Amino acid sequence: MLQNIAILSTVVNFDLYQKSARLFPEDIQRYVIDGRNGMHAMDSVAFMFKKLKNRGIDWLIMADEDVVFIDAHSVFDCIDHMKQQQITFCGVRDGGVIPHRVQNPYAINTFFSILHFSEVEPLWNEHLVRKNQYINPGEFNDDLSELTGDYSKESLFEPYYCFYFWMRRLGKKVLFLDATVPFSDDSVTNLVKDHRGNELLYHTWYARSYGANEKHTQRIDDVFSKVSVDMSKTLNPIIFKDSTFAFKKSLLKQFRRVALKFETIFKK
């Protein structure tokens, strides 16, 4: 097993994970954050750094359970490329690439990414990272001229943007991967290509709907039919769960409501 490379998934649908994870890169440690209690987005990123601290991870692949790998082994080639070019993270822009993602093109969407974890781990400070949820006009000089889709340079749509803005403001290099819509009868699923332009994975979206919504279940199963899944493979991921997360989140919301009421009263 490659001790310095790992893959982590924040999972809300374990039935789907049981299927897709059998296509994940092999011979690396698998970690799962149980997101069924509402943990996702930036909360999941923060929990990730807490649970993976001092585990000797050099490179971390992040892939949701609705990611269907076509050529999982090519992630290792991508990591080698990132090492050579001193690139800290890679992924697909959250605007301008995938037709239904029209948000910020300067950040990636977290459904799939590769992170030089050992480079970022000693710099991690949750408080400072969360303070980076803003955009200064013109601060990023990306060439967006070849983007074919819509996007918003000012969008703060996803709360995890701050993580990627923070790294970019530290001068960390990013590799943006290309994606297309590969199927004429499926306008949702996208095909992600690696740094060489080769087919890497499908992202089906709507993980929560698998097994609950007939339309999306059939659509996702159709994507699985295009690859070969060996259901006999053993998974055995290490699973992390914050059993108090939902309670703490609810308590924080109540506290903010009360604080807002007091603020309104004192302003009168």
PEBEL-V98130 format. One record per residue. N is the residue number from 0. RES is the residue in one small letter. PHI is phi in whole degrees, 0 to 359 (999 if undefined). OMEGA is omega as a letter, one per 20 degrees, with the letter a starting at -180 (999 if undefined). BURIAL is I if it has 9 or more other C-alpha atoms within 8 Angstrom, else O. Layout:
N&RES&PHI&OMEGA&BURIAL  N&RES&PHI&OMEGA&BURIAL
//
This chain:
0&m&999&r&O  1&l&284&a&O  2&q&289&a&I  3&n&262&r&O  4&i&237&a&I  5&a&219&r&I  6&i&233&a&I  7&l&233&r&I  8&s&231&r&I  9&t&266&a&I  10&v&247&r&I  11&v&250&a&I  12&n&231&a&I  13&f&286&r&O  14&d&295&r&O  15&l&291&r&I  16&y&299&r&I  17&q&301&r&I  18&k&269&a&I  19&s&290&a&I  20&a&294&r&I  21&r&287&r&I  22&l&257&a&I  23&f&292&r&I  24&p&306&a&O  25&e&265&r&O  26&d&65&r&O  27&i&228&r&I  28&q&289&r&I  29&r&252&r&I  30&y&239&r&I  31&v&227&r&I  32&i&258&r&I  33&d&285&a&I  34&g&260&a&I  35&r&290&r&O  36&n&265&r&O  37&g&99&r&O  38&m&286&r&I  39&h&197&r&I  40&a&53&a&I  41&m&292&r&I  42&d&297&r&O  43&s&292&r&I  44&v&298&r&I  45&a&296&r&I  46&f&295&r&O  47&m&302&a&I  48&f&294&r&I  49&k&292&a&O  50&k&279&a&O  51&l&264&a&O  52&k&301&r&O  53&n&61&r&O  54&r&263&r&O  55&g&74&a&O  56&i&276&r&I  57&d&268&r&I  58&w&238&a&I  59&l&239&r&I  60&i&268&r&I  61&m&246&a&I  62&a&216&r&I  63&d&287&a&I  64&e&288&r&I  65&d&264&r&I  66&v&268&a&I  67&v&244&a&I  68&f&289&r&I  69&i&265&r&I  70&d&223&a&O  71&a&296&a&I  72&h&296&a&O  73&s&292&r&I  74&v&296&r&I  75&f&290&r&O  76&d&294&r&O  77&c&295&r&I  78&i&297&r&I  79&d&301&r&O  80&h&297&a&O  81&m&295&r&I  82&k&300&a&O  83&q&296&a&O  84&q&265&a&O  85&q&55&r&O  86&i&263&a&I  87&t&271&r&I  88&f&209&r&I  89&c&219&r&I  90&g&169&a&I  91&v&262&r&I  92&r&306&r&I  93&d&270&r&I  94&g&201&r&I  95&g&89&a&I  96&v&243&r&I  97&i&270&a&I  98&p&308&a&O  99&h&267&r&O  100&r&248&a&I  101&v&245&a&I  102&q&265&a&I  103&n&278&a&I  104&p&279&a&I  105&y&270&r&I  106&a&239&r&I  107&i&259&r&I  108&n&269&a&I  109&t&280&a&I  110&f&299&r&I  111&f&209&r&I  112&s&199&r&I  113&i&235&a&I  114&l&234&r&I  115&h&284&a&I  116&f&298&a&I  117&s&293&r&I  118&e&282&a&I  119&v&271&a&O  120&e&307&a&I  121&p&291&a&O  122&l&267&a&O  123&w&300&r&O  124&n&213&a&O  125&e&304&a&O  126&h&299&a&O  127&l&292&a&O  128&v&298&a&I  129&r&296&r&I  130&k&283&a&O  131&n&265&r&I  132&q&275&r&I  133&y&202&r&O  134&i&229&r&O  135&n&265&a&O  136&p&306&r&O  137&g&80&a&O  138&e&285&r&O  139&f&256&a&O  140&n&255&r&O  141&d&302&r&O  142&d&277&a&O  143&l&260&a&O  144&s&295&a&O  145&e&266&r&O  146&l&289&a&O  147&t&262&a&O  148&g&257&r&I  149&d&281&r&I  150&y&199&r&I  151&s&227&a&I  152&k&295&a&O  153&e&262&a&O  154&s&296&r&O  155&l&238&a&I  156&f&302&a&O  157&e&257&a&O  158&p&294&r&I  159&y&275&r&I  160&y&306&a&I  161&c&303&a&I  162&f&297&a&I  163&y&283&r&I  164&f&299&r&I  165&w&301&r&I  166&m&296&a&I  167&r&294&r&I  168&r&289&r&O  169&l&275&r&O  170&g&88&r&O  171&k&284&a&I  172&k&276&r&I  173&v&237&r&I  174&l&249&r&I  175&f&269&r&I  176&l&268&r&I  177&d&270&r&I  178&a&214&r&I  179&t&225&r&I  180&v&260&a&I  181&p&274&a&O  182&f&244&a&O  183&s&289&a&O  184&d&258&a&O  185&d&217&a&O  186&s&272&a&O  187&v&262&a&O  188&t&297&r&I  189&n&237&r&I  190&l&255&r&I  191&v&260&r&I  192&k&253&r&I  193&d&280&a&I  194&h&294&r&O  195&r&265&a&O  196&g&89&r&O  197&n&274&a&O  198&e&295&a&I  199&l&251&a&I  200&l&199&r&I  201&y&258&r&I  202&h&242&a&I  203&t&273&a&I  204&w&63&r&O  205&y&57&r&O  206&a&301&a&I  207&r&298&a&O  208&s&276&a&I  209&y&292&a&I  210&g&88&a&O  211&a&246&a&O  212&n&243&a&O  213&e&299&a&O  214&k&298&a&O  215&h&288&r&I  216&t&299&r&I  217&q&295&a&O  218&r&298&a&I  219&i&291&r&I  220&d&297&r&O  221&d&296&r&O  222&v&292&r&I  223&f&299&a&I  224&s&293&a&O  225&k&271&r&O  226&v&234&r&O  227&s&253&a&O  228&v&253&r&O  229&d&266&a&O  230&m&287&r&O  231&s&275&a&O  232&k&295&r&O  233&t&272&a&O  234&l&261&r&O  235&n&49&r&O  236&p&285&r&O  237&i&275&a&O  238&i&254&r&O  239&f&250&r&I  240&k&212&r&O  241&d&267&a&O  242&s&292&a&O  243&t&258&a&O  244&f&300&a&I  245&a&300&r&I  246&f&296&a&O  247&k&296&r&O  248&k&295&r&O  249&s&295&r&O  250&l&297&r&O  251&l&295&r&O  252&k&297&r&O  253&q&296&r&O  254&f&298&a&O  255&r&294&r&O  256&r&298&r&O  257&v&295&r&O  258&a&297&r&O  259&l&294&r&O  260&k&297&r&O  261&f&296&r&O  262&e&298&r&O  263&t&295&a&O  264&i&297&a&O  265&f&290&r&O  266&k&281&a&O  267&k&285&999&O
//
